[in-house]
Amino acid sequence: MKHLPRKRFGQHFLSDGRVIDAIVDAIDPRPGQALVEIGPGLGALTWPLLERCGALTVIELDRDLAARLRGHGAGLSVIESDVLAVDFVALADRLGQPLRIVGNLPYNISTPILFHLLEAAARVQDQHVMLQREVALRMAAEPGGRDYGRLSVMLQWRYRIEHVLDVPPLAFDPPPQVDSAVVCMLPLPDAESTPPALLGELVTVAFSQRRKLLRHTLGRWLEARGYAGEFDVQRRAEEVPVAQYVALARQLAAG
């Protein structure tokens, strides 16, 4: 029976064979790796990934699609759940190795998913995700532009972000009203020395009023913490490079 896409799940199913092949080639799955696919849908990526690696864990919220996937049998493990409720650290422990995460992220919750995955970055080998191109540009944005913000800082602190390919709307059924992009996210090993909660709070405060100089937001926050360093607050949040936010968080953590 044909599955009708459900708007509440943001379902747009990848259907272009050339795009599918390009994504799978970029992922380059190998037998024995702990591959985890978010939002497998109708299995456009699932089946070619499974064919190459022999075993695959998929996370699917739609119970009808989850039931259909369970019927496949050997090599496919189905977690029927909201991805935001999945403990990826525990999943890595269960699978016994770092995760290789792939998936076409639901565009309506792609940013919360990225932040949720951020918590498990130490247990991840890499992530190949497809999302709205506008979000992909924000993820990799450099300081000084309007795309550069909290998402840019928090993800670039933790990952090296590489553009893989752009995907047009007609590659999906039904076509979304936006262009898409696939990015590869490679965790950076030296990032673990930065306290994530402190960095997250600091960056959130900095970008809370991005049109104002930082002395009105981050400056007051630093003053309340008794900070007496030389961080320049006579600039806007979008003008501060990732490395300077990270250095400030480490300085604060060191007391």
Buried (B, 14 or more C-beta within 10 A) or exposed (E): EEEEBEEEBBBBBBBBEEBBEBBBEBBEBEEEBBBBBBBBBBBBBBBBBBEBBBBBBBBBBBEEBBEBBBEBEEEBBBBBEEBEEBEBBEBBEEBEEBBBBBBBBBBEBBBEBBBBBBEBBEBBBBBBBBBBBBBBBBBBBEBEEEBBBBBBBBBBBBBEBBBBEEBEEEBBBEEBEEBBBBBBBBBEEEBEEBBBEBBBBBBBBBBBBBEEBBBEBBBEBBEEEEBEEEBEBEEBBBBBBBEBBBBBBBEBEEE
